[in-house]
Amino acid sequence: MVQPIAPSRLGVGAELSLEHVSISFRGVHALRDVSFEVRPGSVTALIGPNGAGKTTLFNCISGLYRSGGTIRLDGRDISTTRSAARARLGVARTFQTPALVAGWSVLANVVVGDCARGAAGPFASFLQPGRENRQARQAHEQAADLLETFGLAHLSETPVDGLPHAQRRRVEIVRALLPSPRLLLLDEPAAGLGNEESFPLFDRLLRWAEGRDMTVLLVEHSMDLVMKVAGHVVVLDAGGVIADGAAEEVRQDPAVIKAYLGE
Ligand SMILES: Nc1ncnc2c1ncn2[C@@H]1O[C@H](COP(=O)(O)OP(=O)(O)OP(=O)(O)O)[C@@H](O)[C@H]1O
């Protein structure tokens, strides 16, 4: 099922391309020789049993971990680019457990996502007085629009602390969308949600993404959600890719069934 891509073709026309990505922690090979591509505008699911290396791969793509191998965004090698710079290039992510700032309102937590757009550096406000204010105002307006789209407008001024899990999850996704990322990495967005919550959330997300050229890479344990939204599925097991293809094919792949269910 895993069809190796010829090295000369790697990265051509792909939004994200991983070539021989590897990382070890004190002798444990969390990722070994991971190579696959994600097409522009697609939704790709990254699945695999617990400990397969999915979150580690997200940490490598977003730049939290430095891995071996090559990571390309739209053909550009970002393997040694710092995580803040990757964010400015359009890589956004969410975390397995929503990482929100305690004590801050929903709106404030979303507006923080705008820092990924601060590409101009510290001299920008000196060279263009008023620019920061304009940018902050724009970020607030866009955040308010997104909160409306995702059904959170009525909670705008509410501190995030007491919100139910499903709403915290939505706030984190909205924050990741604020800078209009080109590549969105979603780490288990349906964890703790039933289909009745995660399906409408994805309907909104995919409707929002239409016409925005956003590519989504999704780590997800809910196969219901994977089958609903992902055309392409990559399966990791023990740090290596064991399958890479169309969702329905991958689901029937004996190597995948064995990885999940054992012999
Ligand atoms: N910072 C780290 N230090 C040491 N080991 C790590 C570190 N990060 C990940 N690992 C190890 O790498 C392996 C892969 O972990 P990872 O969290 O990426 O798996 P996962 O597929 O996301 O699992 P799950 O589905 O349970 O979230 C595990 O053996 C884990 O213990």
The ligand as an SDF file (V2000), in Angstrom:
LIG
                    3D

 31 33  0  0  0  0  0  0  0  0999 V2000
    9.5980   15.0030   24.1880 N   0  0  0  0  0  0  0  0  0  0  0  0
    9.6580   13.6700   24.1960 C   0  0  0  0  0  0  0  0  0  0  0  0
   10.5610   13.0020   24.9510 N   0  0  0  0  0  0  0  0  0  0  0  0
   10.6460   11.6590   24.9450 C   0  0  0  0  0  0  0  0  0  0  0  0
    9.8380   10.8650   24.2130 N   0  0  0  0  0  0  0  0  0  0  0  0
    8.9190   11.4580   23.4500 C   0  0  0  0  0  0  0  0  0  0  0  0
    8.7580   12.8790   23.3910 C   0  0  0  0  0  0  0  0  0  0  0  0
    7.7410   13.1780   22.5260 N   0  0  0  0  0  0  0  0  0  0  0  0
    7.2850   11.9940   22.0750 C   0  0  0  0  0  0  0  0  0  0  0  0
    7.9780   10.9740   22.6300 N   0  0  0  0  0  0  0  0  0  0  0  0
    7.7890    9.5480   22.3610 C   0  0  0  0  0  0  0  0  0  0  0  0
    7.5620    9.4100   20.9680 O   0  0  0  0  0  0  0  0  0  0  0  0
    6.6080    8.3920   20.7170 C   0  0  0  0  0  0  0  0  0  0  0  0
    5.4660    8.9410   19.8900 C   0  0  0  0  0  0  0  0  0  0  0  0
    4.6510    9.8040   20.7180 O   0  0  0  0  0  0  0  0  0  0  0  0
    3.4750   10.6850   20.1400 P   0  0  0  0  0  0  0  0  0  0  0  0
    2.9190   11.4550   21.2900 O   0  0  0  0  0  0  0  0  0  0  0  0
    3.9560   11.4360   18.9830 O   0  0  0  0  0  0  0  0  0  0  0  0
    2.4460    9.5750   19.6730 O   0  0  0  0  0  0  0  0  0  0  0  0
    0.9580    9.7770   19.1520 P   0  0  0  0  0  0  0  0  0  0  0  0
    0.8430    8.9580   17.9280 O   0  0  0  0  0  0  0  0  0  0  0  0
    0.6270   11.2140   19.0560 O   0  0  0  0  0  0  0  0  0  0  0  0
    0.1300    9.0920   20.3340 O   0  0  0  0  0  0  0  0  0  0  0  0
   -1.3570    9.4090   20.8880 P   0  0  0  0  0  0  0  0  0  0  0  0
   -2.3150    8.9300   19.8610 O   0  0  0  0  0  0  0  0  0  0  0  0
   -1.4270    8.5780   22.1410 O   0  0  0  0  0  0  0  0  0  0  0  0
   -1.4350   10.8860   21.1530 O   0  0  0  0  0  0  0  0  0  0  0  0
    6.1880    7.8390   22.0850 C   0  0  0  0  0  0  0  0  0  0  0  0
    6.9620    6.6970   22.3640 O   0  0  0  0  0  0  0  0  0  0  0  0
    6.5020    8.9790   23.0060 C   0  0  0  0  0  0  0  0  0  0  0  0
    6.7490    8.5090   24.3040 O   0  0  0  0  0  0  0  0  0  0  0  0
  1  2  1  0
  2  3  1  0
  2  7  2  0
  3  4  2  0
  4  5  1  0
  5  6  2  0
  6  7  1  0
  6 10  1  0
  7  8  1  0
  8  9  2  0
  9 10  1  0
 10 11  1  0
 11 12  1  0
 11 30  1  0
 12 13  1  0
 13 14  1  0
 13 28  1  0
 14 15  1  0
 15 16  1  0
 16 17  2  0
 16 18  1  0
 16 19  1  0
 19 20  1  0
 20 21  2  0
 20 22  1  0
 20 23  1  0
 23 24  1  0
 24 25  2  0
 24 26  1  0
 24 27  1  0
 28 29  1  0
 28 30  1  0
 30 31  1  0
M  END
$$$$
